[in-house]
Amino acid sequence: MQIEFLNMLKESRLYMPVSYGENMFEGIESAKVGDVIEPTVQIEFNIEFLTDDKGNKVVPLFTSDEMMEAADFRSSTYVLYMGDLADMLKQTDRYSLIAINPFTDYNINLPMETFLSLFNDENEVIDIRNDEIRELLRQDSLSEDKLNEFGEKLLTSIMITGCVDADGTNFVLIWDDDNKPHLPLFTDIDEFKKIFNNYERDIYPQAYQFKDLVNVANENIVINPASESIILNPEMFKS
């Protein structure tokens, strides 16, 4: 359901609290009832961000006016598609989280990396490399420090997995010699193609945060099954 939610979020329009610049109100003072005012310049606005207890800046979003009233959040709003918001946020590293319906019973928080990864285009998937993880995977044995480093890099990485559209977006599993299913993850597009290159467009690469993938995995994951083939139990990484 988490993946279904993320796919719905990707296509949605939500309310974002903003403060508008002074040019928003040009021409209003002299306007009459019924006048249509068309701005002569681009309207400027700032996101009315929140700050969490760790000092991170949070972008608040609401699903409706009613949710804003329930949160007692009084502000001007800008209703926009999430794809447009992602394009905007990719230009800055100021914000760390997305909060949907904050201060309500329907609050959901997303790391900024997770939100932005929903809008990776094909070229951005191709650019994913994870070279440092590959170097650690190639080592015959890892010290305790290297194991900790490996786990930390995995948890902050963006990995590629195979997806297929059938009643929504679904992950593609592979089976081992004992007929046990595994969720394959790939460090880069070349590793993905070693498994799925012959499936034409039915199975396509999609990028997700590793920590989100392990949270929804019901089976073991296998990293680069055509190369290093590292099998991991997702319970190791679940908080």
Beta strands, then each sheet from edge to edge (+ up, - down):
strand 1: 13-20
strand 2: 45-47
strand 3: 50-51
strand 4: 57-61
strand 5: 76-81
strand 6: 97-100
strand 7: 108-111
strand 8: 158-165
strand 9: 169-171
strand 10: 174-175
strand 11: 181-185
strand 12: 204-209
strand 13: 221-223
strand 14: 230-232
sheet 1: 2+ 1- 5+
sheet 2: 3+ 4- 6- 7+
sheet 3: 9+ 8- 12+
sheet 4: 10+ 11- 13- 14+
end
